[in-house]
Amino acid sequence: MPIPAPLADRICYLNGAYLPLGEARVPVLDRGFIFGDGIYEVVPFYHGRPFRLQQHFARFARSLAEIQLANPLSEDAWRTVLARLVDSSTTGDAMVYIQVTRGVAARDFAFPAGVEPTAFAMVSPLPRPTAAQREQGLRLVSWDDIRWGRCDIKAVSLLGAVLARQHATACGADDAAQFRDGQLTEASSANLWVVKEGRLIAPPLDHRILEGIRYGFVAELCREAGLPFEARPIARAEVAGADELLLTSATREVLAVVALDGEPIGTGRPGPFYRRLRGLYDAAIAAL
């Protein structure tokens, strides 16, 4: 099935070439298609400027190293690719998706020798949070975290996240709050934060969650603004009893979660900690 317009006309990057997305082709034996053997990143651009690009590159490099996959491009080369894709876009605020897979080889679980990685990138409009989302917040449902044991690697194999988001969609919710062994991990594709008695609490950075780029950014904002912050395990009961619950990601930025499993979080409305953090986040974007 062809890629629908206007997606097909967007310029993408594939293995050294710039071409319309509708003309890009990857062999079916690419290990990204067969095994999900690859790494990806999503970099937001506001008014043409990348946000936290160096941190995205650092996480990309860490994930590639964890699966023993060489980055086919240098940081400078990736910067050139991203800049060209954003310049080709007329979408205003944008996001660039980057993906590297182990390349094309006969189907075998072991790493193939002498295979060139597949490097791909595409640009899309950045769907920033709507006024309604900012003012009304999000509604989540609980979901047992069934993902693999290395969620700190930003791998393209995302079936666990897909099932979590689909469960939320089927329940009429915005996303899923995932729990493993009775402790909060994250949403389907976002970090989650508990606010209790004026303190922001995050799950610790370990193999159970992805270190979202906003994780470090929010911690920085808290330090600069003198807002209490700590990282520690968070029990399911603490989430239900939170004063506020926040969600952060590249596309959702920072949003309040006002309900979990049909029960209100705190007052059931976006709270003061969220509004303070939202203001700091917006100021950082404006300062780019």
Secondary structure, 3 states (H helix, E strand, C coil): CCCCCCHHHCEEEECCEEEEHHHCCCCCCEHHHHHCCEEEEEEEEECCEECCHHHHHHHHHHHHHHCCCCCCCCHHHHHHHHHHHHHHCCCCCEEEEEEEECCECCCCCCCCCCCCCEEEEEEEECCCCCHHHHHHCEEEEEEECCCCCCCCCCECCCHHHHHHHHHHHHCCCCEEEEEECCEECCCCCCEEEEEECCEEEECCCCCCCCCCHHHHHHHHHHHHHCCCEEECCCEHHHHHCCCEEEEEECCCEEEEEEEECCEECCCCCCCHHHHHHHHHHHHHHHCC
